[in-house]
């Protein structure tokens, strides 16, 4: 059931057709939009607007920045969670799905195997 809510968020908001733009349509904004649609919670509410990755991360890793926002990662897997994925040699944010996969937006809509998920956070 959670997967249908995630898909509804993706398609109703046009993520399958968006072009990458830092701070507007990037992997973090993708997670923000999906989690807000599914749970009604803005997981980036306390994060300032950004248009440059380096400035947004303030010299820190994406993992450390997400931990600041969401706390420690969960120790188990569940669908519908923000997740840090390792894809093509880089870290991107995505959302876990119930079919042992995750969906991310590193500039295009991408379905990844759950083995790509390094960490996920309960919301």
N, C-alpha and C positions, 0 to 999 in steps of 0.2 A: 504494500500500500504506500509506503514512504516513497518508493521509486516513482509512482505515478505523480506524486506531489513535486518531486524533483524535476521530472520531465515537464510537468506543467509550467514550472518556473522557468525552465530553459526555453521552451518554445513560446510561451505567452509573452516573454520579454525579449524575444528575438536573439537570444545568445547564439543560436545556430547560424545566424547570418551576420553577426557583428564582425567588425574589423578591430584588431588590437589597437588600443590606445591607453598608455599608462595613466592610471588614476581614474579612468572612465570605463574601459572595457578590457581589463586585464584579469589575471587569475584570481587576485584578491577581491576585486569588485564582483567577479563571478560568484565566488563563495558567499560574499556578503548578500548579493541579490537572492541566491537560492535559499540560504538559511533564513533570511527575512521573509521570503514567500512561504516557506514550509513551517517555520516556528514563530514568526512574528517578532523575532529578535534580531537587532542590528548588532552583529558581532564586531563591527568596526566603529561603533558609535564614538568611542573615545579616541579614535585614530584620526589625526588631522588629514585634511585633503592633501593630495600629492599629485605631482605631474612628472616626477623624476624618481626612479627606483633608489638611487644612492641616497638622496635626501630623505626619502621615506624610511629607509632602513637605518639611517643615522649611523652607518658604519658597522651595523650588526648583521647577523645572519637572519634569514627569513624565519627560521625556527625560533630564535630568541625573540624576535618581534612578535610572532604569533603567541608564544608563551606569555609575553607581557599582556596581551589582549585576552587570552582565553584560559590562562593558567597552565598547569601541567597536563601533558597529553594523557589520554586514557590508556589503560593497560589491556583493554579488550577491543574487539571489533564490533561495530554496530553500523547499520545503514543510516544515512542522513547526517553524517558528521563532517565538519571541516577536516581536511586531511592534507598533510604535506607529502607530496609525491616526488620521486626522483625519476625524471623523464629526460632521455637523451643527454645525460650528463649535467642536468641542472635541476634545481628545486623549483616546484610550482605548487600552488594551492589547488585543491579540488574538493569534491564531495564524494563520500563513500556511498555505494549502492548495495542493495541486498544480494545481488547475484555475484558477489565476490569480485566486484570491479569498482572503479572510481571514475568519475567524469571530471575533466579539468578544462580550463580555457587558457592555454599558453599562447594565444593568438588565433586559435581556432578551437572548435569543440572537439574534444579528444576523449575517447573511452580507453581506460588503462586497466591492466590486470591488477588485482589487489596486491600482488608482489611489489608493485611500484610504490605502494603506500609505506612511508617511513614512520609517520606518526598521525594520530587522529585525536580530535578533542571532542568531549561531550558538550552538548549545548542544552 
